[in-house]
């Protein structure tokens, strides 16, 4: 893996992990463009996912500690909402991962993401619900069990590459009536155990990184970390201003690119 390839893939992971356009889908497309996926490609994906996990803990770590002290009910809700992802990940993980090598499957998944985002736009209209709203104190959170289950099911669907975890979970939260700020925070608090679980499952692949030079690995990790911080800040603004639906056309364009890739394979 060259420095160029590592940096591009790291940037793709960092930016698309938080923006509602699917990091796994973009990494899959990136690997298809650079060449066929290998064991070291999967190991590299695990590494850069670790970088974005650091961003989540850096941004929401203080909130997580506050919840542990002041709102353990919400921690229990987060745990229950994680169950669909855990079950589907354990039962159908290999089938979901295999979609990354099939451009037409990726196209369908990008269309699912675009459809979720478009639906949010239809429901919200031009209103910027939540604009100017600050992050609520931990004790003030009132996410309902039903809302959490819907968001958890949306995250489970996002195991498939091309289905954006942030896009589907934030959209599901908004459609359930959760405020923009809480939908973003809940999405990434819910995503933390999912990413940790995925890293644990894929940890056996880390040994494959020995086939890649340390320089490109460090460059890819740094690119994912820095771009992830910037993308997280942008996502907060996007969700608060009701701009998530504007990413729908981009997801449909990515679906079109995947169809082109399928036609040229």
Residue pairs with C-beta under 8 A, 6 or more apart in sequence:
1 40
1 44
1 212
1 213
1 216
1 217
1 220
2 216
3 215
3 216
3 219
5 34
5 216
6 44
6 212
6 216
6 217
6 219
6 220
6 223
7 216
7 219
7 220
7 223
8 30
9 27
9 30
9 31
9 34
9 44
9 48
9 220
10 48
10 51
10 219
10 220
10 221
10 222
10 223
10 224
10 227
11 223
11 224
11 227
12 23
12 26
12 27
12 30
13 23
13 26
13 27
13 45
13 48
13 49
13 51
13 52
13 224
13 227
13 228
14 48
14 51
14 52
14 55
14 223
14 224
14 225
14 226
14 227
14 228
14 229
14 230
14 231
15 227
15 228
15 230
15 231
16 22
16 23
16 25
16 26
16 27
16 164
16 231
17 23
17 49
17 52
17 55
17 165
17 166
17 224
17 228
17 231
18 52
18 55
18 166
18 188
18 228
18 231
18 232
18 234
18 235
19 166
19 231
19 234
19 235
19 238
19 247
20 113
20 117
20 164
20 166
20 167
20 168
20 170
20 171
20 235
20 244
20 247
20 251
21 113
21 164
21 167
21 247
21 250
21 251
21 254
22 109
22 110
22 113
22 158
22 161
22 162
22 163
22 164
22 165
22 167
22 251
22 254
23 49
23 52
23 164
23 165
24 45
24 100
24 161
24 162
25 106
25 109
25 110
25 113
25 161
25 162
25 163
25 164
25 254
26 254
27 45
27 48
27 100
27 161
28 37
28 99
28 100
28 101
28 106
28 161
28 162
29 103
29 106
29 254
29 257
29 258
29 261
31 37
31 41
31 100
32 101
32 103
32 261
33 261
36 101
37 100
37 101
38 208
39 205
39 208
39 211
40 208
40 209
40 211
40 212
42 202
42 205
42 208
43 202
43 205
43 206
43 207
43 208
43 209
43 212
44 209
44 212
44 217
44 220
45 202
46 198
46 199
46 202
46 203
46 205
46 206
47 206
47 209
47 217
47 220
47 221
48 220
48 221
48 223
48 224
49 195
49 198
49 199
50 199
50 221
51 221
51 222
51 224
51 225
51 228
52 195
52 224
52 225
52 228
53 192
53 195
53 196
53 199
54 225
55 225
55 228
55 229
55 232
56 188
56 191
56 192
56 195
56 232
57 64
57 192
58 229
59 188
59 232
60 185
60 188
60 189
60 192
63 135
63 138
63 185
63 189
64 189
64 192
66 137
66 138
67 74
67 75
67 138
67 141
67 189
68 75
69 138
70 137
70 138
70 139
71 138
71 139
71 141
74 138
74 141
74 143
77 143
77 145
77 148
78 148
78 186
78 189
78 190
78 193
79 193
80 145
80 148
80 149
80 152
81 148
81 149
81 151
81 152
81 155
81 190
82 152
82 155
82 190
82 193
82 194
83 152
84 149
84 152
84 153
84 155
84 156
85 152
85 155
85 156
85 159
85 194
85 197
86 194
86 197
87 156
88 96
88 156
88 159
89 96
89 156
89 159
89 194
89 197
89 198
89 201
92 159
93 159
93 201
96 159
96 160
96 161
97 161
99 105
99 106
99 109
99 160
99 161
99 162
100 106
100 161
102 262
103 258
103 259
103 261
103 262
103 265
104 258
104 259
104 262
105 160
105 162
106 161
106 162
106 255
106 258
107 162
107 254
107 255
107 256
107 258
107 259
107 262
108 162
108 255
109 160
109 161
109 162
109 163
110 162
110 251
110 252
110 254
110 255
110 258
111 251
111 252
111 255
112 157
112 162
112 163
112 168
113 162
113 163
113 164
113 167
113 168
113 251
114 247
114 248
114 249
114 250
114 251
114 252
114 255
115 248
116 154
116 167
116 168
116 171
116 172
117 167
117 171
117 244
117 245
117 247
117 248
117 251
118 245
118 248
119 171
119 175
120 171
120 174
120 175
120 244
120 245
121 244
121 245
121 246
121 248
122 245
123 174
123 175
124 174
124 242
124 245
126 242
127 242
128 240
128 241
128 242
129 174
129 179
129 180
129 242
130 179
130 180
130 181
130 239
130 240
130 242
131 180
131 240
131 241
131 242
132 240
133 179
133 180
133 181
133 240
134 181
135 181
135 185
136 181
136 182
141 182
143 178
143 182
143 186
144 176
146 176
147 173
147 176
147 177
147 178
148 186
150 172
150 175
150 176
151 169
151 172
151 173
151 176
151 178
151 186
151 187
151 190
152 190
153 172
154 168
154 169
154 171
154 172
155 165
155 168
155 169
155 187
155 190
155 191
155 194
157 163
157 168
158 164
158 165
158 167
158 168
158 169
162 254
162 255
162 258
164 251
165 187
165 191
165 194
166 187
166 188
166 191
166 235
167 244
167 247
167 251
169 183
169 186
169 187
169 190
169 191
170 183
170 184
170 187
170 239
170 244
171 244
173 182
173 183
173 186
173 187
174 180
174 183
174 239
174 244
178 186
180 239
180 240
180 242
181 236
181 239
181 240
183 239
184 235
184 236
184 239
184 240
209 217
237 243
238 244
238 246
238 247
